[in-house]
Amino acid sequence: MIAAMGFRLLAPELGFGAPRPDGWRSATSLGLVVLVGLTASGKTTLLTRLEQRFGGGAILPDRRWLTDQIILPLYRKGRRLTNRIDRFKLSGRFRDEHPGGMAEILARLALPRGIETAPVLFNGLRGENEIAYACRSLPRARFIALTAPDFVRLRRLIERQDAFDKISTNKALASAAGEAVLADAGDLLAPAEIEELRLMLGHGRCALADVAAKLAILREERRFYDPERTVAALRRAAPSRCLVIDTASEDIEAAAERAAAFIG
C-alpha cells in the first residue's frame, strides 16, 4: 500500500514516498542511529541526552508522530481514537499488510541534500520483523537497543502520567477490571513484583484503574513484540552495528556515555 504512495512533504525538511524530487536523498543512504525498544524502555530519556551531546545532529520525528501522519489515516476514516488500545488495533492492520512495520516507513523517508548532519537519530523500532527489514534496507544504520523488565517499565508508565498512555473506560468497571488484571498479572510479573505492586496500591502511590490500564498496554504490546527475540534478531543481523543497553541496571548518564561512544 505505502509503496504506491507518491512523494509528499511531511514537514518542511522531511519527505516521504517516491519518486523523490531532485535534491532529496533517501533515508536508506543516511548513517541513521535507530533506537530500538518497547514502551518505557528509556528511549526518550536517552534521546534527550544524545541530543544534548550532539547539538549539530538531526532528530527525525518519532514513531508516534509517523504513526499519526501515515499509518492511522489509512484506516481510521475520520474516526477519533481515544486510547492506545485503539491505536494498537489499527497499527496491527498496517503490520499485517506491511510485515516490516515502521521500518518500511523509515526506509521511505527522505531529507533534502545539504542539511544532513551526523548523527541522524530516530526513535524508534521494535520487534523482529521491523529489525530484519531495517537491517536489510538501511545498510548504513546503527542500532541502539534498550531493554528493561516489564515491572520496571510498568512503574515508569505509572510515574510518567503521559496522556498518550490513556485508556478510556468507565471508572467503576476499570477498578473491577483492575482487580482481575492484578490477580492475573503473573503473565507479566513475578510474585514478588505483584506483592510490591499491591504495597504501592495500599500506600496510595498509584490507583488500581491506572495500574490496570498500564498492564493492559504492556500486555497488548507483548502480543506483537518480544524484546528478547528482537535483541537476538538484531545481534544476528547486524552484530557490528548494534549496542544493547539494559536501562534497569545502568545509570542513564553511563548509558548515554556508552551510546555516544558507539555513535562516535
PEWOCOR-V956320 format. One record per residue. N is the residue number from 1. NEAR is the number of other ideal C-beta (glycine too) atoms within 8 Angstrom. Layout:
{{N/NEAR} {N/NEAR}}
This chain:
{{1/7} {2/10} {3/4} {4/4} {5/9} {6/6} {7/11} {8/8} {9/7} {10/11} {11/6} {12/4} {13/6} {14/12} {15/14} {16/13} {17/11} {18/6} {19/5} {20/10} {21/7} {22/3} {23/6} {24/12} {25/10} {26/11} {27/14} {28/9} {29/6} {30/12} {31/9} {32/15} {33/14} {34/15} {35/16} {36/13} {37/13} {38/9} {39/9} {40/11} {41/12} {42/13} {43/11} {44/7} {45/9} {46/17} {47/12} {48/8} {49/13} {50/16} {51/11} {52/7} {53/8} {54/12} {55/6} {56/5} {57/12} {58/10} {59/9} {60/12} {61/8} {62/9} {63/9} {64/7} {65/8} {66/14} {67/12} {68/8} {69/8} {70/12} {71/12} {72/12} {73/7} {74/8} {75/9} {76/10} {77/4} {78/4} {79/5} {80/5} {81/9} {82/6} {83/9} {84/11} {85/10} {86/9} {87/11} {88/11} {89/8} {90/13} {91/12} {92/9} {93/9} {94/12} {95/11} {96/6} {97/6} {98/10} {99/6} {100/13} {101/15} {102/12} {103/15} {104/12} {105/13} {106/16} {107/14} {108/13} {109/13} {110/14} {111/15} {112/10} {113/8} {114/5} {115/8} {116/10} {117/8} {118/8} {119/12} {120/16} {121/16} {122/13} {123/10} {124/11} {125/16} {126/11} {127/11} {128/9} {129/11} {130/13} {131/16} {132/11} {133/14} {134/16} {135/13} {136/8} {137/11} {138/14} {139/6} {140/8} {141/13} {142/13} {143/17} {144/15} {145/14} {146/14} {147/12} {148/13} {149/6} {150/9} {151/12} {152/11} {153/14} {154/16} {155/8} {156/10} {157/14} {158/12} {159/6} {160/8} {161/6} {162/6} {163/5} {164/6} {165/13} {166/9} {167/10} {168/5} {169/9} {170/5} {171/7} {172/6} {173/8} {174/13} {175/11} {176/8} {177/11} {178/12} {179/9} {180/8} {181/12} {182/15} {183/6} {184/7} {185/11} {186/7} {187/5} {188/11} {189/11} {190/6} {191/7} {192/6} {193/9} {194/12} {195/8} {196/9} {197/14} {198/9} {199/8} {200/10} {201/13} {202/6} {203/6} {204/5} {205/5} {206/9} {207/6} {208/12} {209/12} {210/9} {211/16} {212/14} {213/13} {214/12} {215/13} {216/11} {217/14} {218/14} {219/10} {220/11} {221/11} {222/10} {223/5} {224/9} {225/9} {226/8} {227/11} {228/6} {229/8} {230/15} {231/11} {232/8} {233/11} {234/15} {235/10} {236/6} {237/10} {238/10} {239/7} {240/4} {241/8} {242/12} {243/10} {244/10} {245/14} {246/8} {247/15} {248/8} {249/4} {250/10} {251/5} {252/11} {253/7} {254/8} {255/15} {256/12} {257/8} {258/11} {259/14} {260/10} {261/7} {262/9} {263/10} {264/3}}
